[in-house]
Amino acid sequence: MAGGTPRPTARGWALLVAGAALCGCGLGLGYLAPGALGALAFPAVALAMVLAGRLPAARVARRMTASRVRAGEPVTVVLDVTAGKGAGSATVAERVTGIGEPVVLPLGLARPRIRYELTPRRRGVVEAGPLSLVRTDPLGLARAVREADDVPVRLLVHPRHHHLAPVPAAGGGGRDTSSASVRASEGAFAGLREHAPGDDVRQIHWRTSARRGRLMVREHADSAGTGMTVLVDDRYGPDELDALVEVAASIVRSAPDVPVELRLAGGARSAAAAGVTAHLDVLAEAVARPGADFPGACAGLRSAPAGRAIVLLSTTAADEDAAAAMRPLAARHTVSLVGLIGPGDDGGGLAPPAGVRLLRAADPAGFAQRWNDTRWWAR
């Protein structure tokens, strides 16, 4: 099949089996007419394979009009096909994988340039290709299929997002660092904190590290509380995870001037310096990690850069998971947030400690509305 050699289709095999049975029974019982009729199945399938013919080799250059789109947005795929003699009577089909079950898109007769539109409905990674040439005889008894020589291309489908009121960058005590007085102090030494992965080794304070038995780094006013850390619980299935990453995408896009560090409980991370597009790429590629150490990821927030922290988890999580998120947030110097997204329990039995807000919503749109209505950071 991969080399373009014609083979019987399911209909062709059925005809061969029926013909063999009819021929054998007819001749065995002495009925020549049914036996002769059954014998005709074999030359019929042979003729069909001749009509299908062997397909020539083909080469494809594929490109997309965008390498990243938001879920629900279309992208155009352009194929430049170079094929040998005889390919003009073949049809082509494109294999698309990545979100849900793989699908094969029929694209009509082979021609030098083919365009089609792809509209992924869910976030994720879509792979387009390879292209296959297909030719079938008029009766559908035989078919030749040959994969083209091409390289599939990937499309990152970012999650949808909702408008959120921007959270002001906050230093200790939740103050707004957009004021001139705070901006004037940027770059000043603000204190020491425990080393976290990704920290600049040049900022390690070796004397204090030796005294405490663990690495400590210097922190300055421009990084001491001006950003946010967002942690997403990625232990659950596609529906729950899609809702969480949609909320996370809304958060990272809400305040482009506030540096955001994105973390997933399964270990994926995007540094604050990476930017919004890199954050959205991580969210697009997020998959369920049932074995992720969520309590450990929450505990890691103790050594995260100072500033606001937001933990997003599903309502299917146990109350113990929400409590595990609240404990390290209560130790921070700024108001932080635990977001519960999904249907079910409203989290009324959870009592957040001082400095921690709890925001519950049935879906990402409801979360955005409650975020904008409550402005949780100002309470």
Long-range contacts (C-beta under 8 A, 24 or more apart in sequence): 1-144, 1-145, 1-146, 2-145, 2-146, 2-147, 3-146, 4-54, 4-55, 4-56, 4-57, 4-133, 4-144, 4-145, 4-146, 5-54, 5-144, 6-48, 6-49, 6-50, 6-52, 6-53, 6-54, 6-135, 6-142, 6-143, 6-144, 7-49, 7-142, 7-143, 7-144, 8-45, 8-48, 8-49, 8-141, 8-142, 9-136, 9-140, 9-141, 9-142, 9-143, 11-139, 11-140, 11-141, 12-45, 12-48, 12-140, 12-141, 12-142, 15-41, 15-44, 15-45, 15-141, 16-41, 16-42, 16-45, 44-139, 44-141, 45-141, 45-142, 47-137, 48-137, 48-139, 48-141, 48-142, 49-137, 49-141, 49-142, 51-137, 51-138, 51-142, 52-135, 52-136, 52-137, 52-142, 52-143, 52-144, 53-86, 53-135, 53-144, 54-144, 55-86, 55-87, 55-90, 55-133, 55-135, 55-144, 55-145, 55-146, 56-83, 56-84, 56-85, 56-86, 56-87, 56-146, 57-83, 57-84, 57-146, 57-148, 57-149, 58-82, 58-83, 58-84, 58-87, 58-110, 58-131, 58-133, 58-146, 58-148, 58-149, 59-83, 59-148, 59-149, 59-150, 60-129, 60-130, 60-131, 60-148, 60-149, 60-150, 61-150, 62-128, 62-129, 62-131, 62-150, 62-151, 62-152, 62-153, 63-153, 64-118, 64-128, 64-153, 64-155, 66-155, 67-154, 67-155, 67-156, 68-155, 68-156, 68-157, 68-158, 68-277, 68-280, 68-281, 68-284, 69-120, 69-155, 69-156, 69-157, 69-158, 70-157, 70-158, 70-159, 70-160, 70-161, 71-120, 71-121, 71-122, 71-123, 71-157, 71-158, 71-159, 71-160, 72-119, 72-120, 72-121, 72-160, 73-119, 74-117, 74-118, 74-119, 75-117, 75-118, 75-119, 75-155, 76-115, 76-116, 76-117, 76-118, 77-115, 77-116, 77-117, 77-118, 77-128, 77-153, 78-113, 78-114, 78-115, 79-107, 79-113, 79-114, 79-115, 79-131, 80-112, 80-113, 81-110, 81-111, 81-112, 81-113, 81-114, 81-131, 81-148, 82-112, 83-110, 83-133, 83-148, 87-133, 89-135, 90-133, 90-134, 90-135, 90-144, 91-133, 91-134, 91-135, 92-131, 92-132, 92-133, 92-134, 93-131, 93-132, 93-134, 94-128, 94-129, 94-131, 94-132, 95-128, 95-129, 95-130, 95-131, 95-132, 96-126, 96-127, 96-128, 97-126, 97-127, 98-124, 98-125, 98-126, 98-127, 98-154, 98-155, 99-124, 99-125, 99-126, 99-157, 104-132, 118-155, 120-155, 120-157, 122-157, 122-238, 122-242, 123-157, 123-158, 123-159, 123-160, 123-242, 123-245, 123-246, 123-283, 123-284, 124-157, 124-284, 124-285, 125-154, 125-155, 125-156, 125-157, 125-284, 125-285, 126-154, 126-155, 126-157, 127-152, 127-153, 127-154, 127-155, 128-152, 128-153, 128-155, 129-153, 156-280, 156-281, 156-284, 156-285, 157-284, 158-249, 158-280, 158-281, 158-283, 158-284, 159-242, 159-245, 159-246, 159-248, 159-249, 159-280, 159-283, 159-284, 160-246, 160-249, 160-364, 161-246, 161-249, 161-250, 161-253, 162-246, 162-250, 162-364, 162-365, 162-367, 162-368, 163-250, 163-254, 163-368, 163-372, 164-250, 164-251, 164-253, 164-254, 164-368, 164-371, 164-372, 165-254, 165-371, 165-372, 165-375, 166-254, 166-255, 166-257, 166-258, 167-228, 167-254, 167-255, 167-258, 167-308, 167-377, 168-255, 168-258, 168-377, 169-225, 169-226, 169-227, 169-255, 169-257, 169-258, 169-307, 170-225, 170-226, 170-307, 170-308, 170-334, 170-335, 170-377, 171-221, 171-224, 171-225, 171-226, 171-306, 171-307, 171-334, 172-224, 172-225, 172-306, 172-333, 172-334, 173-333, 173-334, 174-334, 174-335, 174-377, 177-225, 177-226, 182-221, 185-221, 186-220, 186-221, 186-222, 187-220, 187-221, 187-222, 188-220, 188-221, 189-218, 189-219, 189-220, 189-221, 190-219, 190-220, 190-221, 190-223, 190-224, 190-225, 190-306, 191-218, 191-219, 191-224, 192-216, 192-217, 192-218, 192-219, 193-217, 193-219, 193-303, 193-305, 193-306, 194-302, 194-303, 195-303, 196-300, 196-303, 196-304, 196-305, 197-269, 198-269, 198-271, 219-305, 219-306, 223-259, 223-305, 223-306, 224-305, 224-306, 224-307, 225-306, 225-307, 225-333, 225-334, 226-258, 226-259, 226-307, 227-258, 227-259, 227-260, 227-261, 227-272, 227-305, 227-307, 227-308, 228-255, 228-258, 228-259, 228-260, 228-261, 228-307, 228-308, 228-309, 228-310, 229-260, 229-261, 229-263, 229-301, 229-304, 229-305, 229-307, 229-308, 229-309, 229-310, 230-260, 230-261, 230-262, 230-263, 230-309, 230-310, 230-311, 230-312, 231-263, 231-264, 231-265, 231-297, 231-298, 231-301, 231-309, 231-310, 231-311, 231-312, 231-325, 232-262, 232-263, 232-264, 232-265, 232-283, 232-286, 232-312, 233-265, 233-292, 233-294, 233-311, 233-312, 233-313, 233-314, 233-317, 233-321, 234-264, 234-265, 234-266, 234-268, 234-286, 234-287, 234-288, 234-289, 234-292, 235-265, 235-266, 235-288, 235-289, 235-290, 235-291, 235-292, 235-294, 235-317, 236-288, 236-290, 236-314, 236-316, 236-317, 237-288, 238-288, 240-314, 240-316, 240-342, 241-286, 241-287, 241-288, 243-314, 243-341, 243-342, 243-363, 243-364, 244-312, 244-313, 244-314, 244-341, 245-283, 245-284, 245-286, 246-364, 247-312, 247-339, 247-341, 247-364, 247-367, 247-368, 248-279, 248-283, 248-312, 249-279, 249-280, 249-283, 250-364, 250-367, 250-368, 251-310, 252-276, 252-279, 252-280, 253-280, 261-304, 261-305, 263-297, 263-300, 263-304, 264-289, 264-292, 264-297, 265-289, 265-292, 265-293, 265-294, 265-297, 266-292, 267-292, 272-305, 294-321, 294-324, 295-321, 295-324, 298-324, 298-325, 298-327, 298-328, 299-324, 299-328, 300-328, 301-328, 301-329, 301-332, 302-328, 302-331, 306-332, 306-333, 306-334, 307-332, 307-334, 308-332, 308-334, 308-335, 308-336, 308-337, 308-377, 309-334, 309-336, 309-337, 310-336, 310-337, 310-338, 310-339, 311-336, 311-337, 311-338, 311-339, 312-339, 312-341, 313-338, 313-339, 313-340, 313-341, 314-340, 314-341, 314-342, 315-340, 315-341, 315-342, 315-343, 315-344, 315-345, 315-347, 315-360, 316-342, 316-344, 319-349, 319-350, 322-347, 322-350, 322-358, 323-350, 326-350, 326-352, 326-353, 326-356, 326-358, 327-353, 329-355, 329-356, 330-354, 330-355, 330-356, 335-376, 335-377, 335-379, 337-376, 337-377, 339-367, 341-367
